Amino acid sequence: MDDKTYKFATFITGILVTIIGTITNGLSLSYFIRSSRFNKTGIANKLLILLNLFDLLLCIDYFFITLHIMVQGPPTLYSIIVVLGVTLSAATGFLTTVISVSRTILLFNPFYSINKPLLVTAMVTVLIYFLAKNASLMFLMATPNDGWLLIEYILSVELMIMILIATTCCILSTWKLRQSSESSSEKSMVANRSHAAVTMIILSVVFSFLNLYLSLSIIVRRSTSFSTATSVFHWVNLFENISIPLNSALNPAIYISRKKALRRYVGSLFDTMMPENHGVTVV
């Protein structure tokens, strides 16, 4: 794969993933916001809404990052949207980890009450850290070698930590679900919570797989001496570039596949767009 083909392939795949992700995240977010108006939502569901919002913003941001590949914009503007994208990526990973931990805790202890003020304080603190760190690193982007190297290594370490936590929660939740299935009375009592836990396991597996690939590809790419002109580099970099927006695009697909009410909501939206539902009659 030559440089021209690589840029075109990155542009096409990036645009497709981000457009699909923006549409699907917009649909699922509108459902969650609409449902929260009529039903009291717990802290876990509110975190899911926040994750959905960040996934939507991430897809929009990566759309402009991908667009920059073909249409070279002002360097300062590009630096800002890249830093914003890295911040949103870290934020979505952090939220996925928090939701995974909270679902695991509730699965083991259904009557446990999460300390909301403490959780909100911790989340705000971490999000401020991500934003401040990435904003300060933006100035290092003026020196491509050292700046990008530091940004990528910090991102890899952060992702590895979140992947480790999410994977641990997946293992614990899977074990607990298998234990619960042995007792029919316990299974019926925690059916809804178990369904939510399975959804979170799927989200965590997808997050861990895609972000593990991203982290390892960064480490391999920076630790080896193969030329940036090689076909291997182009293929590795191509999948590395779309791994983060692909994760955000897949999340709402998981919500839709796991939540019947959300499927009905999306179906009703498509029904209203059909010509026969706009007063058009055939005689």
URSULSUL-V363584 format. One record per helix or strand. SS is the DSSP state (A for helix, B for strand). FROM is the first residue (numbers start at 1). TO is the last residue. If there is no record, write none. Layout:
ss & from & to
SS & FROM & TO
SS & FROM & TO
This chain:
ss & from & to
A & 3 & 38
A & 43 & 70
A & 75 & 108
A & 116 & 142
A & 144 & 180
A & 184 & 189
A & 191 & 223
A & 231 & 258
A & 260 & 273
A & 275 & 277
